[in-house]
Amino acid sequence: MDRLTNTVGGLQQKLQLLEILVADRWLTSVQAQELVAAFPNAVRARARAACLVFSRIVDLENFIHIFDGLSLEDQEECVKRLGWLNLLDPLQPDRQYPPLNLSIYDERELVQILAQLALNEG
């Protein structure tokens, strides 16, 4: 049990260090993807790392590639923390969306945007 605690504690320290390191730097999505991939695919560490670097990415239209590289659980965590409106690339809206909860403002707005895009295309 001690080892698990140390592992989780170590990840927490690494996430805090990442937050400090990127606070005054700008990253491309490729650089951010490398940082996120350096974290283990456990205890939502990659999702938390992706959310930390999100505001420091200069080419946010490519963040969806980082998002797509995450596990389903990490993707859900990113959606919960960042919201669909931050993750959506209106130039590339074609993707598989999970069932959306229309009682959540962000998800309701996403449905309206997708419907408007469909009407404009059709």
Secondary structure, DSSP 8 states (H G I E B T S, - for coil): -HHHHHHHHHHHHHHHHHHHHHTT--B-HHHHHHHHHTS-SSTTHHHHHHHHHHTTBS-GGGHHHHHHTS-HHHHHHHHHHH-HHHH--TTS--S------TTSHHHHHHHHHHHHHHHHH-
